[in-house]
Amino acid sequence: MAKVYPRAKGNGLGAYRQDSSDFAFPQVLHYTFCMTKAYEEIIDFIAAGSQPLAVANFKPSEEVRERVADLIAREKTSGLNNEESSELEHYLQLEHIMRLAKARARVLIAQ
């Protein structure tokens, strides 16, 4: 039986069922090298069977952190092209997911 995690009220997303039937894999993904690396880091981390303490302490690689910092700085100064804006948005989505995972991990650690 799939474990159900409730979503925050007001986000319109309902609950999230954790089973393999909930995932659809697009046939073709086009990401820049850095974006692929960021996704790969998180996927590898999850696939390794992370413990709550490891989740709470997870940090992306220096390479990924530098890329995000560069995109944010350029967004504030010279601006980003469409591809770079999309890349930054993906990073922000990944950051949001990891913040949620870290919050849940801290709850599990405190129990």
Buried (B, 14 or more C-beta within 10 A) or exposed (E): EEEEEEEEEEEEEEEEEEEEEEEEEEEEEEBBEBBEBBBEBBEEBEEEEBEBEEBBEBEBEEEBEEBBEEBBEBEEEEEBEEEBEBBBEBBEEBEEEBEEBBEBBEEEEEE
